């Protein structure tokens, strides 16, 4: 009888090891005495000295202490806040290698978690821009490392705030807005309990700013802040003051105290209006590549009078982009998003587009019974993916093709396994919407078995 494995490491132990790979959360993977060690901020090819931070059942997690030998793929990070800010953990890795590792991460997830032998992978599509691509950034209020009041981005591995002055993922206007809000919140508006600042610069033009506060905001405070902000940055076209009382650390206002202006975005020839807190992909040009690939997989033009179900449809972006000549049924839970989806369809003259409001399981349960039955279904779920009941309902709906848009390779792979044997994976295409980070989107084509 084989002896049970005993993890040989202890917390605080120092190790020297060669990093061989990257995992989906961006950490480097190496082995010491045959045991897997995940090292924060380490790159493949590096020889590192690391300190064990946590001991798991079959592996260890470690913090990088020193790079003893550099990786051939390593480069000097251009950001002045590199090493402190928790945002761009891969900017030390050459962009071509970032793409290769993202492709491998998707492949390995489908193979190991999804149990797909020889996953049918298509080459990753790079982002049109490596820098300055974000149309949205969430900044946080808090304390800096020296204990002072700060507004910026979270420090890596800490709740402290790095007072960023030159984020390279952003456009210059966003950074000017950040500096203006920083000045106002330290001056005339110091009594506002600032929690988050959200700045959106859509490709369609304009700049919408949302200030999320705790208790104490008001309509009058929002009007005064909007006026003061526009005096500093006249390019701001919309402003909202929102209140968040829940303690959870999420940049989402529960109630709008004041709002003016409109937020619009354009993807291809589809122009969309949306709420200031609506979800939309942060890299619009790369999202267009993603949507175009989803439309190519769907091949709706090959079908007579096709019916498309758009599950987790949001403000209608994917369904309206893909379903120009289809009868589209969107499924969306959030009432605000449903209103915008219907308005966007009306503005585009899409009379064959309708939206069912409710959670995916409830609406799918009705549609499976009542129809119209879909020829193609597209799902774009949150990072948690779809649950087992939704997978069962999709199998019962039995579309010819199921298009799965994923922001999490692990849950995509799990759901591919859940959807079998009703569907088989035909193709998977990673698309890089998040350069300088380990995150990757994937659009997958599953066909009815």
Secondary structure, 3 states (H helix, E strand, C coil): CCCCCCCCCCCCCEEEEEEEEECCCCCEEEEECCEEEEEECCCCCCEEEEEEEEECCCEEEEEEEEEEECCCCECCCCCCCCCCECCCCCCCECHHHHHHHHHHHHHHHHHHCCCCCCCCEEEEECCCCCCCCCCEEEEEEEECCCCCEEEEEEECCCCCEECCCCCCCCCHHHHHHHHHHHHHHHCCCCCCCEEEEEEECCCCCCCEEEEEECCCCCHHHHHHHHHHHHHHCCCCCEEEEEECCCCCCCCCCCEEEEEECCEEEEECCEEEEECCCCCCCCCHHHHHHHHHHHHHHHCHHHCCCCEEEEECCCCCHHHHHHCCCCEEEEEECCHHHHHHHHHHHHHCCCCCEEEEECCHHHHHHHHHHHCCCCCEEEECCCCCCCCHHHHHHHHHHCCCEEEEEECCHHHHHHHHHHHCCCEEEEEEEEECCCCCCCCCEEEEEEEEC
